[in-house]
Amino acid sequence: MKKSLIDPFQRKIEYVRVSVTDLCNYRCGYCMPEQGVHPDGHHAEYLSYEELARVIKAFTNLGVSKVRLTGGEPLVRKRLYELVEMISPLEGLEDIALSTNAHHLGREAEALVKAGVHRCNISIDSLRPQRFNKITRGGDLEKVLSGVDKALEVGMKPVKFNMVVMKGTNDDEIEAMVDYGIEKGVEVRFIETMPIGPAGVSMMDQHYAAEKILKRVKDHVGVDLIPSTDRSDAGPARNFKISGTDARIGVISAVSNHFCDSCNRVRLTARGVLALCLGQEDSVDLRTPLRDGCSDEELEQIIIAAIAKKPERHFFRENVHNIEFRQMVQLGG
């Protein structure tokens, strides 16, 4: 009989976001402080690729079918394709995805696809080079756009753009991002700012609600947006097709309209902590039992016990300081 992970609220856990590093070459204001998360340089406690693969195998044995590799910026960790090669043969693993800022994607995309990556989400908060550089504190828009083109060239599908909309910073580019998505034939996902960590909390005065974003999109394209219910759209975004194009629009409204009742995911940090909710403190250490020599069966039992502690929902609207001690970059988004 096939195993499955069911949390206390009868949600089936099928998706694990795996952070391979909490380092990033960008410093987006809503994600991390300008000096980075570990300015002291101590980065030695990451799970090895072998350890990450072992945890992922335990999850697939328990019914997880989708893994997304995240960071920080996952492509700052060398030879990420080696981890993909380890996990791509796992029975039951149907989808390996990547979240990236695309700065290094131009040089890495082909090897990642050959190893088994199917799709990617690309963070891109502005199409204006100077503004992009300011938002990311040093990012290079030209390299990102080159990475977008390479991902499409080598067959990553779908490619999605993630834009965090910030009032007074980039909200005047909503329409331009829609046009870029139509030009490339991809999905553009607009994301509300979230109060995670000091960086995220400090950005909440720039919060721009999803319903306002959708109205702007509808007014711009001049046609009704058609709700999409494709299986490939499963996730936190509400998705829409734009009539007459290959493009799609998604909105992720974690604050104004949470989607906790359908949450099917957990997060593994680069240091081996299993975070059960993006907006709650609940977490379980997996690194210690791994390095203490636990068996595969024991590891699975630890994961099953962890999922039994998964909370019902976050409380972003009620208490923006709920997880102020965490940084978004450490959680893998």
C-alpha positions in Angstrom: 0.0 0.0 0.0 1.4 3.4 -1.0 2.3 5.6 2.0 1.1 9.2 2.3 1.6 12.1 4.7 -1.6 13.5 6.2 -1.5 16.4 8.6 -3.9 16.9 11.6 -6.2 18.9 9.3 -6.5 16.2 6.7 -4.2 17.9 4.2 -2.1 15.6 2.1 1.6 16.7 2.0 2.9 16.2 -1.5 5.4 19.0 -1.9 8.7 19.8 -0.2 10.6 23.0 -0.8 14.3 22.2 -0.2 16.7 25.1 0.5 20.2 24.2 -0.6 21.8 27.4 0.8 20.8 30.5 2.7 23.3 32.6 0.9 22.3 34.9 -2.0 24.2 37.1 -4.3 21.3 39.7 -4.2 19.9 41.6 -1.2 16.3 42.2 -1.9 14.9 44.4 0.9 11.8 42.2 1.7 14.0 39.0 2.0 17.2 39.7 3.8 19.3 42.5 5.4 21.8 44.4 3.4 24.8 42.7 5.1 23.4 39.2 4.4 22.2 36.6 6.9 25.7 35.4 8.0 28.1 38.3 7.8 30.5 36.4 10.1 31.2 33.9 7.3 30.2 30.7 9.2 28.5 28.6 6.4 29.7 25.2 7.4 26.5 23.6 8.7 24.6 22.9 5.4 23.4 19.5 4.7 25.5 17.8 2.1 24.0 16.8 -1.2 24.0 13.2 0.0 22.1 14.2 3.2 19.6 16.3 1.2 19.1 13.4 -1.2 18.5 11.0 1.7 15.8 13.3 3.2 14.1 13.8 -0.2 14.1 10.0 -0.6 12.4 9.6 2.7 9.7 12.1 1.7 9.1 10.4 -1.7 8.8 7.1 0.2 6.0 8.9 2.1 4.1 10.1 -0.9 5.7 13.4 -1.8 5.8 13.8 -5.6 7.1 17.4 -6.0 10.4 19.0 -4.9 11.4 22.5 -5.4 15.1 23.5 -5.0 15.4 27.0 -3.4 17.8 29.1 -1.4 18.8 31.9 -0.7 19.9 31.6 -4.3 20.3 27.9 -5.1 22.7 28.6 -8.0 25.4 30.1 -5.7 25.9 26.5 -4.4 28.3 24.8 -6.7 27.3 21.9 -9.0 23.6 21.9 -8.1 23.0 19.6 -11.0 24.8 16.8 -8.9 21.9 16.9 -6.4 19.4 16.8 -9.2 21.1 13.7 -10.6 20.8 12.0 -7.2 17.1 12.6 -6.8 15.7 12.5 -10.3 15.6 8.6 -10.4 13.6 8.4 -7.2 10.4 6.5 -7.5 7.3 8.7 -7.1 9.2 11.9 -7.7 7.2 13.5 -10.6 8.4 17.1 -10.6 11.7 18.8 -9.8 11.5 22.6 -9.9 13.9 25.4 -9.3 13.4 28.9 -7.8 16.1 31.3 -8.8 17.0 34.9 -9.4 18.4 33.8 -12.7 21.7 35.7 -12.4 23.6 32.4 -13.0 20.9 30.6 -14.9 22.4 31.3 -18.3 25.4 29.1 -17.5 23.6 26.5 -15.4 20.2 25.9 -17.2 21.3 23.3 -19.7 23.1 21.1 -17.1 20.1 21.3 -14.8 17.6 20.2 -17.5 19.8 17.3 -18.5 20.0 16.3 -14.8 16.2 16.4 -14.4 14.9 19.8 -13.6 11.5 20.4 -15.2 10.6 23.9 -14.5 11.7 27.1 -12.8 10.3 30.2 -11.1 12.4 33.4 -11.7 12.3 36.3 -9.3 12.1 39.6 -11.2 10.7 42.7 -9.5 11.5 45.3 -12.1 12.2 45.6 -15.9 14.1 48.9 -15.4 17.8 48.2 -15.0 18.5 51.0 -12.4 15.5 50.2 -10.4 16.2 46.5 -10.5 19.7 47.2 -9.3 18.3 49.3 -6.4 15.7 46.7 -5.3 18.2 43.9 -5.4 21.0 46.0 -4.0 23.4 45.2 -6.8 21.5 42.9 -9.2 22.2 42.8 -13.0 18.9 42.8 -15.0 20.7 42.0 -18.2 22.0 38.7 -16.8 18.6 37.9 -15.4 16.9 38.4 -18.7 19.6 36.4 -20.4 18.9 33.6 -17.9 15.2 33.8 -18.7 15.9 33.3 -22.4 18.2 30.4 -21.7 15.6 28.6 -19.5 13.1 28.9 -22.3 15.7 27.8 -24.9 16.6 24.6 -23.1 13.0 23.6 -22.5 12.2 24.4 -18.9 8.4 24.4 -18.8 6.7 26.2 -17.4 8.9 29.2 -16.7 7.2 31.6 -14.3 8.1 35.1 -13.3 7.6 36.1 -9.6 7.2 39.8 -9.0 6.8 41.1 -5.4 4.6 44.2 -5.8 5.7 47.0 -3.5 3.6 50.2 -3.3 5.7 53.2 -4.2 8.6 51.1 -5.4 7.5 49.0 -8.4 3.7 49.0 -8.5 3.8 51.2 -11.6 5.3 48.2 -13.5 2.4 45.8 -13.1 1.2 46.4 -16.7 4.8 46.3 -18.1 5.3 42.9 -16.4 2.1 41.6 -17.9 3.3 42.7 -21.4 6.6 41.0 -20.8 4.9 37.8 -19.8 2.7 37.9 -23.0 5.8 38.5 -25.1 7.6 35.5 -23.6 4.5 33.3 -23.4 4.9 32.6 -19.7 3.0 33.0 -16.4 3.6 36.2 -14.4 2.8 35.8 -10.7 2.3 38.9 -8.6 3.1 38.3 -4.9 2.1 40.4 -1.8 4.8 41.4 0.6 4.8 39.1 3.6 5.8 39.9 7.2 8.5 37.3 7.6 11.7 38.3 9.4 12.7 41.9 10.2 13.2 42.6 6.5 9.6 41.4 5.6 8.0 43.2 8.5 9.8 46.4 7.6 8.2 46.3 4.1 4.6 45.9 5.1 3.9 49.6 4.7 4.5 48.9 1.0 1.9 46.1 0.9 -0.2 46.1 -2.3 -3.3 43.9 -2.2 -3.9 41.2 -4.7 -7.4 42.4 -5.7 -6.0 45.7 -6.7 -3.3 44.0 -8.8 -6.0 41.9 -10.5 -8.1 44.9 -11.3 -5.0 46.6 -12.8 -4.3 43.6 -15.0 -7.9 43.3 -16.2 -8.0 47.0 -17.0 -4.8 46.7 -18.9 -5.4 43.6 -21.1 -9.0 44.7 -21.8 -10.4 41.2 -21.7 -11.7 39.0 -18.9 -9.2 36.8 -17.1 -10.2 33.2 -17.4 -9.7 31.2 -14.1 -7.3 28.3 -14.7 -7.8 24.9 -12.9 -5.1 22.9 -14.6 -3.3 20.4 -12.3 0.0 22.1 -13.2 -1.4 25.3 -11.5 -1.8 23.6 -8.1 -0.2 25.8 -5.5 -0.6 29.0 -3.6 -1.4 31.2 -6.6 -4.9 32.0 -8.0 -4.2 31.5 -11.7 -5.8 33.0 -14.8 -5.4 32.7 -18.6 -5.3 35.8 -20.7 -7.7 35.3 -23.6 -5.9 35.1 -27.0 -2.4 34.6 -25.6 -0.2 31.9 -24.2 0.4 33.9 -21.1 -1.0 33.4 -17.6 -1.4 35.6 -14.6 -1.2 34.4 -11.0 -1.6 36.3 -7.7 -0.3 35.0 -4.4 -2.2 36.7 -1.6 -0.7 35.2 1.6 -1.7 38.3 3.7 -5.0 39.6 2.2 -6.6 36.2 1.4 -4.6 33.3 2.9 -4.7 29.8 1.3 -3.8 27.8 4.3 -6.7 25.4 4.0 -5.1 23.9 0.9 -1.5 23.9 2.0 0.2 20.8 0.8 3.9 21.7 1.6 6.7 21.9 4.1 10.1 23.4 3.9 13.6 22.0 4.6 16.2 24.6 5.3 19.8 24.2 4.2 20.8 23.5 7.8 18.4 20.6 8.1 15.4 22.2 9.9 12.0 21.1 8.7 9.8 24.2 8.8 6.1 23.2 9.0 4.6 26.6 8.2 5.9 29.7 6.6 4.1 31.8 9.2 4.6 29.8 12.4 7.5 28.8 14.6 6.8 25.1 14.4 9.9 23.2 13.1 11.8 19.9 13.6 15.5 19.3 13.5 16.4 16.6 11.0 20.2 17.2 10.8 20.9 15.9 14.2 19.3 12.5 13.8 20.8 12.2 10.3 24.3 12.8 11.6 23.7 10.6 14.7 23.2 7.7 12.3 19.4 7.1 12.2 18.1 4.5 9.8 15.9 5.2 6.8 12.9 3.9 8.7 13.7 6.0 11.7 14.0 9.1 9.5 10.6 8.4 8.0 9.1 8.1 11.4 10.6 11.4 12.5 9.0 13.1 9.4 5.7 11.5 10.1 5.8 12.7 13.7 6.7 16.2 12.4 3.8 16.4 10.0 1.5 15.6 13.0 2.6 18.9 14.4 1.8 21.0 11.3 -0.3 24.0 12.4 -3.6 24.9 10.8 -2.7 28.3 9.5 -0.5 31.4 9.8 -1.6 34.7 11.3 0.0 37.3 9.1 -3.0 39.7 9.3 -3.5 39.3 13.1 0.2 39.5 14.1 2.8 40.7 11.7 5.5 40.1 14.2 4.7 36.4 14.6 7.9 35.0 13.2 10.1 38.1 13.2 13.0 36.1 14.4 13.2 34.3 11.0 14.5 35.5 7.7 12.7 34.7 4.5 16.0 33.8 2.8 16.6 31.1 5.5 13.2 29.5 4.8 13.4 29.0 1.1 10.3 31.1 0.3 
